[in-house]
Amino acid sequence: MRKLSRHRGALIFVGPSVLLLLVFMVVPILVAAGASLTDLDLRGLADPSSVEFIGLENYRRLLSDELFGTAALNTLMYVLLGVPLIVVCSLAVALLLNMGSNRLFRGLRAFYFLPAITNIVAVAVIWGYLYNTDSGLINYLLSLGGVEPVPWLDQPFIAKLSLVLVGVWKGAGFNMIIFLAALQGIPREFYEAAAIDGVTPWQRLTRITIPLLRYATFFVTVTTTIAWIQFFEEPFVMTDGGPLDGTMSVALFIYQNGFNLSDFGYASAASVLLFLAIMIVTAIQFRLRRSDVEY
């Protein structure tokens, strides 16, 4: 009893967060897991008695669904391309912006962070004009150098690369702020001692800065990986999964089956698999990180 009263203050502060986590995360996950074992559809929402338990049938359907396989491969490509690009680009920009603190550098920080808070619909409209095959600005600039028009959103593979570029442009600013904060937390004494010892700028970067950014890099890598596994807004707004399902992601697959086709049980099964994939990938990242620390 005395122990409980001692931690009462902590429980009061933690309690609301735990409650919100349960209501908006744990409960929906459990509901989705339950729905994935049924044939829940639009009729089932109106008449729950018509919902039938079908066990793992939805999961068997997913394993034989070519569209889901395509969406999974596309999502894997998004992760393999988007995560390294965002980590490298955001770190590079943070390193450059950390070189100064005057008004110009503060303005550049706001400039690079702006895409992260810009509405995705506005972003999609602007990039849609830029990517237009016939009259887009990018193809116009390429034509000045004699390059033929590129079908940025009309060819499946190129369309994936185009969406990755938009995702990197939009997501790098937020991670740049995280790296910038970590850079400013590095004690200046390390650099002063390195300057006295005659350490070159490259050695200062590779032997002081980057190793001391390992926690920020780990955080950015984990959160960025989770975000790219759930890649949804760009393909939804810009291509709707096309052309020829070339930009379909697992998250968009779930949306289309759940809200367009009203096959909620099937969509719930796909969402459970997506959740498990996120959990497995995150657990592997934490395990690798722990092994690195122990070493």
C-alpha positions in Angstrom: 0.0 0.0 0.0 2.8 2.4 0.9 4.5 1.5 -2.4 1.4 2.3 -4.3 1.1 5.7 -2.6 4.7 6.4 -3.3 4.2 6.0 -7.1 0.7 7.6 -7.1 2.1 10.8 -8.7 3.8 8.9 -11.5 0.6 6.8 -12.1 -1.5 10.0 -12.4 0.8 11.4 -15.1 1.2 8.1 -17.0 -2.4 6.9 -16.6 -4.0 9.2 -19.3 -1.4 8.2 -21.8 -1.9 4.5 -21.1 -5.7 4.9 -21.4 -5.3 6.7 -24.7 -3.0 4.0 -25.9 -5.4 1.3 -24.9 -8.5 3.0 -26.5 -6.9 4.1 -29.8 -4.3 1.5 -30.4 -4.6 -1.8 -28.5 -8.4 -2.1 -28.8 -8.5 -1.3 -32.5 -5.8 -3.9 -33.1 -7.8 -6.5 -31.2 -11.0 -5.6 -33.1 -9.1 -5.9 -36.4 -7.7 -9.3 -35.4 -11.2 -10.5 -34.5 -12.7 -9.1 -37.7 -10.0 -10.8 -39.8 -11.5 -14.2 -38.7 -15.0 -13.3 -40.1 -16.6 -12.4 -43.4 -17.6 -9.0 -42.1 -18.8 -6.7 -44.8 -21.3 -3.7 -45.2 -24.2 -5.9 -44.5 -22.6 -7.3 -41.4 -22.2 -3.7 -40.0 -26.0 -3.3 -40.3 -26.8 -6.8 -39.1 -24.2 -8.3 -36.8 -26.1 -11.6 -36.7 -25.2 -12.2 -40.4 -21.5 -12.2 -39.7 -20.0 -15.6 -39.9 -16.8 -17.0 -38.4 -14.6 -18.3 -41.2 -11.3 -18.8 -39.3 -8.1 -18.3 -41.4 -9.9 -18.2 -44.7 -9.1 -14.5 -45.2 -5.4 -15.2 -44.6 -5.4 -18.0 -47.1 -7.0 -15.7 -49.7 -4.3 -13.1 -49.0 -1.5 -15.7 -49.7 -3.0 -16.5 -53.0 -3.9 -12.9 -54.0 -1.6 -11.7 -56.7 -2.5 -8.1 -56.0 -1.6 -8.4 -52.4 1.8 -10.0 -53.4 2.4 -7.0 -55.8 1.5 -4.6 -53.0 3.9 -6.3 -50.6 6.8 -6.2 -53.2 6.1 -2.6 -53.9 6.1 -1.8 -50.2 9.4 -3.6 -49.8 10.8 -1.5 -52.6 9.5 1.7 -51.0 11.2 0.7 -47.7 14.5 -0.3 -49.3 14.7 2.9 -51.3 13.0 5.5 -49.0 14.6 4.7 -45.6 18.3 5.0 -46.7 17.5 8.1 -48.8 15.7 9.9 -46.0 18.4 9.1 -43.4 21.3 10.2 -45.7 19.5 13.3 -47.0 18.2 14.5 -43.7 21.7 13.9 -42.1 23.5 15.7 -44.9 21.1 18.7 -44.7 21.5 18.8 -40.9 25.2 18.8 -41.1 25.2 21.7 -43.6 22.7 23.7 -41.5 24.7 23.1 -38.3 27.6 25.1 -39.8 26.0 28.4 -39.0 23.4 30.0 -36.7 22.7 33.4 -38.3 19.4 34.5 -39.8 20.1 32.9 -43.2 20.7 29.4 -41.6 17.5 29.8 -39.5 15.6 30.6 -42.6 17.0 27.6 -44.4 15.9 25.4 -41.5 12.3 26.6 -41.8 12.5 26.2 -45.6 13.6 22.5 -45.4 11.1 21.7 -42.6 8.2 23.3 -44.6 7.4 20.2 -46.7 6.9 18.1 -43.5 3.9 20.2 -42.5 2.5 20.8 -45.9 -0.8 19.2 -46.7 -0.4 16.0 -48.8 -3.1 17.0 -51.2 -1.4 20.3 -52.0 1.9 18.4 -52.3 0.3 15.9 -54.7 -1.2 18.6 -56.9 2.1 20.5 -57.2 4.1 17.3 -57.9 1.4 16.1 -60.3 2.0 19.2 -62.4 5.7 18.8 -62.2 5.5 15.2 -63.3 3.1 15.8 -66.2 4.5 14.0 -69.2 3.4 16.6 -71.8 3.5 19.9 -70.0 5.3 19.3 -66.7 8.2 21.5 -65.6 10.6 18.6 -65.1 10.2 17.3 -68.6 10.4 20.9 -70.0 13.7 21.4 -68.3 14.9 18.0 -69.6 13.9 18.9 -73.1 16.2 21.9 -73.0 19.0 19.4 -72.8 17.5 17.3 -75.6 16.1 14.6 -73.3 12.9 12.8 -74.4 9.8 13.2 -72.1 9.9 10.8 -69.2 6.6 9.1 -68.2 7.0 9.9 -64.5 3.6 8.5 -63.4 2.7 6.5 -66.5 5.2 3.6 -66.3 5.0 1.3 -63.2 8.7 1.3 -62.2 9.3 4.9 -62.9 6.1 5.8 -61.1 7.4 4.0 -58.0 10.6 6.0 -58.1 8.7 9.2 -58.6 6.6 8.5 -55.5 9.7 7.7 -53.5 11.2 11.0 -54.5 8.1 12.8 -53.2 8.1 10.8 -50.0 11.8 11.7 -49.4 11.2 15.4 -50.2 8.3 15.5 -47.7 9.8 13.4 -44.9 13.4 14.5 -44.8 12.6 17.9 -43.1 11.2 16.3 -40.0 14.2 14.0 -39.5 16.6 16.9 -40.3 15.3 18.6 -37.2 16.0 15.5 -35.1 19.6 15.3 -36.4 20.1 19.0 -36.0 19.0 18.8 -32.3 21.4 15.9 -31.8 24.2 17.8 -33.5 23.7 20.8 -31.3 23.9 18.5 -28.2 27.4 17.3 -29.0 29.9 19.0 -26.6 32.1 21.5 -28.4 35.1 20.3 -26.3 35.4 17.2 -28.6 35.9 19.4 -31.6 38.3 21.7 -29.9 40.4 18.8 -28.7 40.3 17.4 -32.3 41.4 20.7 -33.7 44.4 20.8 -31.3 45.4 17.3 -32.4 45.2 18.3 -36.1 42.3 16.0 -37.0 41.0 16.6 -40.5 37.4 17.6 -41.2 36.6 14.2 -42.6 38.1 12.4 -39.6 36.1 14.7 -37.3 32.9 13.7 -39.2 33.5 10.0 -39.2 35.2 9.6 -35.8 33.3 12.1 -33.7 30.1 13.4 -35.2 28.6 10.3 -36.8 29.4 8.0 -33.8 27.9 10.5 -31.4 24.7 10.6 -33.6 24.1 6.8 -33.3 21.1 7.2 -31.0 19.5 9.8 -33.3 20.3 7.7 -36.3 18.7 4.7 -34.7 15.5 6.6 -33.8 15.2 8.1 -37.3 15.8 4.7 -38.9 13.2 3.0 -36.8 10.5 5.6 -37.2 11.2 6.1 -40.9 11.0 2.4 -41.5 7.6 2.2 -39.8 6.4 5.1 -41.8 7.5 3.6 -45.2 6.0 0.2 -44.4 2.7 2.1 -44.0 3.3 4.2 -47.1 -0.1 5.4 -48.2 -0.8 9.1 -48.9 1.4 9.5 -52.0 0.2 6.5 -53.9 -3.4 7.2 -52.8 -3.5 10.8 -53.9 -1.2 10.8 -56.9 -1.7 7.4 -58.6 -4.4 5.5 -56.8 -2.1 2.4 -57.0 -1.6 2.7 -60.8 -0.5 2.3 -63.4 -1.2 -1.4 -63.6 -1.0 -1.6 -59.8 2.7 -0.6 -60.1 2.5 1.8 -57.1 0.0 -0.2 -55.0 1.2 -0.4 -51.4 -0.1 -2.7 -48.6 -1.8 0.2 -46.8 -3.5 1.3 -50.0 -4.6 -2.3 -50.6 -6.2 -2.4 -47.2 -8.0 0.9 -47.8 -9.4 -0.2 -51.2 -10.6 -3.5 -49.9 -12.0 -2.0 -46.7 -13.6 1.2 -47.9 -14.1 0.8 -51.7 -15.1 -2.9 -51.7 -16.5 -3.0 -48.1 -14.7 -6.3 -47.5 -13.8 -5.5 -43.9 -12.8 -9.0 -42.8 -10.4 -9.3 -45.7 -9.0 -5.8 -45.2 -8.6 -6.6 -41.4 -6.6 -9.7 -42.2 -4.2 -7.6 -44.4 -3.9 -5.0 -41.7 -3.0 -7.7 -39.1 -0.2 -8.9 -41.4 1.0 -5.4 -41.9 1.0 -4.9 -38.1 3.0 -8.1 -37.6 5.5 -7.0 -40.3 6.0 -3.7 -38.5 6.5 -5.5 -35.2 9.0 -8.0 -36.6 11.0 -5.4 -38.5 11.1 -3.1 -35.4 12.1 -6.0 -33.1 14.9 -6.9 -35.4 16.2 -3.3 -35.5 16.1 -3.2 -31.7 17.8 -6.5 -31.4 20.6 -5.4 -33.8 20.9 -2.2 -31.8 21.2 -4.1 -28.5 23.8 -6.4 -30.0 25.8 -3.4 -31.2 25.7 -1.8 -27.7 26.7 -5.0 -26.0 29.6 -5.4 -28.4 
